[in-house]
Amino acid sequence: MSLAMEGGGRPTILVVEDEAPLLTLLRYNLERQGFRVDEAADGQEALLRVAEDRPDLILLDWMLPALSGLEVCRQLRRRPATRDLPIIMVTARTEDQDAVRALDTGADDYISKPFAIDALLARIRALLRRSGPPAGRGALVWRELSMDQDAHRVTRNGRPLHLGPTEYRILEFLMTHPGRVFSREQLLDAVWGRDIHVEPRTVDVHIRRLRKAVNGEGEEDIIRTVRSAGYALDVE
């Protein structure tokens, strides 16, 4: 993956971590891969850093002093300027429900400590690919849903939809195959890539978030769940 972003700059990663040795290790490896690195040692500092200079992605530790990573994620998702900012939650918690809780709070991905640096770098690259605007691909339209792939914008009945990078890629994939049912494993391969290990239940969390964003009050649910099969852009 080329690290050049729009405007020719290198992607900036904000690392929010209160363990100094891990912070040093992450900075070393990220800079070695060509990323710019900013850092914060607690949740309040992280919010200030984002307000001063919006990064391209945040590595956000769950267990932080004063203000937890979950609360930082919640606050960022409430703000229009950062509701689609890519966030990877880094956590020492390994229970399945903790991973789901992190995703439900608004994180785009999560990785458990201890982790391999190569695995983390792969997740960062995959998320940056999902969050970057596709160039020169035109528009997709299905029923009252419209996706401008050049501008990276989606509307339904003219109403702007605020999607995170993963929800955008899922919807983009479904809009190119309307009516077709895809299993969780097929969606994982298409959106995350075969080189990234992600639990299938992660798909359910992102589909839930996509439904919430796409289906406004009084509007028909256009994401169909097919029991024991998967999901489709379709109606009953």
matplotlib code that plots the C-alpha trace (Angstrom):
import matplotlib.pyplot as plt

x = [0.0, 1.3, 1.4, 0.7, -2.7, -4.7, -2.5, 0.7, 1.2, 1.9, -0.9, -0.9, -1.6, -2.6, -1.5, -3.4, -1.5, -0.5, 2.2, 5.4, 7.4, 4.5, 4.1, 7.8, 7.5, 4.5, 6.1, 9.3, 7.4, 4.9, 7.5, 9.6, 6.6, 6.4, 3.6, 3.6, 2.9, 1.3, 0.7, -1.4, -1.1, -4.8, -8.2, -8.5, -5.2, -6.4, -9.5, -7.4, -5.0, -7.8, -9.3, -6.0, -5.0, -7.3, -5.3, -6.0, -6.4, -6.4, -4.9, -6.9, -6.2, -9.3, -7.9, -6.8, -6.5, -9.4, -11.2, -11.5, -10.9, -14.6, -15.7, -13.2, -14.6, -18.2, -17.3, -15.6, -18.6, -20.9, -19.0, -19.7, -16.1, -14.9, -17.9, -16.2, -12.6, -11.0, -10.5, -8.8, -9.4, -6.3, -7.3, -6.0, -9.5, -10.0, -13.7, -15.9, -18.4, -15.7, -14.8, -18.5, -18.8, -15.9, -17.4, -20.8, -19.3, -18.1, -14.6, -14.0, -11.7, -10.0, -6.9, -6.1, -2.9, -0.4, -0.3, 2.1, 3.3, 2.8, -0.8, -1.5, 0.1, -2.0, -5.2, -4.0, -3.4, -6.8, -8.7, -6.9, -7.9, -11.5, -11.5, -9.9, -12.2, -12.2, -11.0, -12.8, -15.4, -18.6, -21.9, -24.0, -27.8, -30.2, -33.8, -33.7, -30.1, -27.3, -23.5, -21.1, -17.9, -15.7, -16.9, -17.3, -20.9, -24.1, -27.7, -31.1, -34.1, -31.6, -30.8, -27.0, -25.9, -23.0, -21.1, -17.9, -15.3, -16.2, -20.0, -19.3, -17.3, -20.0, -22.7, -20.6, -20.1, -23.8, -24.8, -22.7, -24.5, -28.1, -30.4, -27.5, -27.0, -23.5, -22.3, -20.3, -17.2, -17.8, -18.2, -15.1, -13.1, -14.6, -14.3, -11.5, -9.4, -8.2, -5.0, -6.8, -8.2, -11.6, -14.2, -17.4, -19.5, -17.7, -19.8, -23.0, -21.9, -21.1, -24.3, -26.2, -24.5, -25.1, -28.8, -29.0, -27.4, -29.3, -32.8, -34.4, -37.6, -40.5, -38.2, -38.2, -35.3, -33.3, -30.7, -32.2, -30.9, -31.2, -31.1, -28.1, -27.0, -26.0, -27.1, -28.3, -29.2, -32.9, -36.3, -38.7]
y = [0.0, 3.5, 5.7, 8.8, 10.4, 13.0, 16.0, 13.9, 13.7, 10.6, 9.2, 10.4, 7.9, 9.1, 6.6, 6.9, 4.7, 5.3, 2.5, 4.3, 1.2, 0.2, 3.7, 3.9, 0.5, 1.5, 4.9, 3.1, 0.6, 3.0, 5.5, 2.8, 2.0, 5.6, 6.8, 10.1, 9.5, 11.7, 10.5, 11.1, 9.4, 9.8, 10.3, 14.0, 14.7, 12.5, 14.6, 17.8, 16.3, 15.4, 18.8, 20.5, 18.3, 15.5, 12.3, 9.8, 7.0, 6.5, 3.6, 3.9, 2.0, 0.9, 1.2, 4.9, 7.1, 9.5, 9.0, 5.5, 4.7, 3.7, 7.2, 8.8, 6.8, 7.8, 11.5, 11.3, 9.6, 12.3, 15.0, 15.6, 16.3, 12.9, 10.6, 8.7, 9.0, 5.5, 4.0, 0.8, -0.1, -1.7, -3.7, -6.2, -7.5, -10.8, -11.7, -11.8, -9.5, -6.9, -6.9, -6.5, -3.7, -1.9, -2.2, -1.1, 2.0, 3.0, 1.5, 0.2, -2.6, -4.0, -5.9, -7.6, -7.3, -8.8, -8.5, -9.0, -5.7, -7.2, -8.1, -4.5, -3.0, -5.1, -3.9, -0.3, -0.6, -2.4, 0.3, 3.1, 1.4, 1.2, 4.9, 6.4, 7.8, 5.6, 7.7, 8.0, 5.3, 7.3, 6.6, 3.6, 3.9, 1.4, 2.4, 5.6, 4.9, 6.8, 6.5, 9.0, 7.0, 9.9, 12.2, 9.2, 10.4, 8.4, 9.6, 8.0, 10.0, 13.0, 12.6, 12.4, 9.2, 9.3, 6.0, 4.8, 3.5, -0.2, 0.5, 2.4, -0.5, -3.0, -0.9, -0.3, -4.0, -4.8, -2.0, -3.6, -6.9, -5.9, -8.8, -11.3, -12.9, -12.9, -15.0, -13.4, -15.0, -13.6, -10.1, -10.5, -11.4, -8.6, -5.8, -6.7, -8.9, -12.5, -11.5, -10.0, -12.3, -11.0, -12.9, -13.4, -11.8, -8.5, -8.5, -8.6, -5.5, -3.5, -4.5, -3.3, 0.0, 0.2, -0.5, 2.3, 4.8, 3.8, 3.2, 6.5, 6.9, 5.4, 4.1, 0.5, -1.7, -2.4, -4.7, -8.2, -10.9, -14.4, -16.9, -19.2, -17.6, -14.0, -10.5, -8.9, -5.4, -6.3, -6.0, -8.8]
z = [0.0, -0.9, 2.2, 0.2, 1.1, -0.6, -1.1, -1.1, 2.7, 4.8, 6.9, 10.5, 13.2, 16.7, 19.3, 22.5, 25.1, 28.7, 28.8, 27.8, 26.6, 24.3, 23.0, 22.1, 20.4, 18.4, 17.4, 16.2, 14.1, 12.6, 11.6, 10.2, 7.9, 6.7, 9.0, 10.8, 14.5, 17.1, 20.7, 23.7, 27.2, 28.3, 26.9, 27.5, 25.8, 22.9, 22.4, 22.4, 19.9, 17.5, 17.8, 17.0, 14.1, 12.9, 12.3, 9.6, 12.1, 15.9, 17.8, 21.0, 24.2, 26.1, 29.6, 30.0, 33.1, 33.8, 30.6, 29.1, 25.4, 25.1, 26.3, 23.9, 21.1, 22.1, 22.2, 18.8, 17.2, 18.5, 16.7, 13.0, 12.2, 13.7, 13.4, 10.5, 11.8, 11.6, 15.1, 16.1, 19.8, 21.5, 24.5, 27.0, 27.4, 25.5, 26.1, 23.0, 24.6, 25.1, 21.5, 20.5, 23.1, 21.5, 18.0, 19.3, 20.8, 17.4, 16.9, 13.4, 14.5, 17.6, 18.5, 21.8, 23.7, 23.3, 19.5, 16.8, 15.2, 11.7, 12.5, 13.8, 10.7, 8.4, 10.2, 9.9, 6.2, 5.7, 7.6, 5.7, 2.5, 3.6, 4.7, 1.7, -1.1, -4.2, -7.1, -10.4, -9.9, -10.5, -8.7, -7.6, -7.3, -5.9, -5.3, -3.2, -2.2, -4.0, -3.5, -5.0, -5.0, -6.1, -3.2, -0.8, 0.0, 0.4, 0.5, 0.9, -0.4, -0.5, 3.2, 3.8, 5.6, 8.0, 7.6, 9.1, 6.7, 7.2, 6.9, 3.7, 2.2, 3.2, 1.6, -1.5, -1.9, -1.4, -3.8, -6.6, -6.0, -5.0, -4.1, -3.7, -0.3, 1.1, 4.1, 6.9, 5.5, 2.0, 3.4, 5.5, 2.4, 0.3, 2.9, 5.3, 3.0, 3.3, 5.1, 8.1, 10.8, 12.0, 13.8, 11.8, 14.6, 13.8, 10.6, 12.6, 14.6, 11.5, 9.8, 12.8, 12.6, 8.9, 9.4, 12.0, 9.6, 6.4, 7.8, 8.8, 10.8, 8.8, 6.1, 4.9, 6.2, 3.1, 4.7, 4.7, 7.1, 5.7, 8.6, 8.4, 5.1, 5.6, 4.4, 1.3, 0.0, -0.5, 1.0, 2.1]

ax = plt.figure().add_subplot(projection="3d")
ax.plot(x, y, z, "-o")
ax.set_aspect("equal")
plt.show()
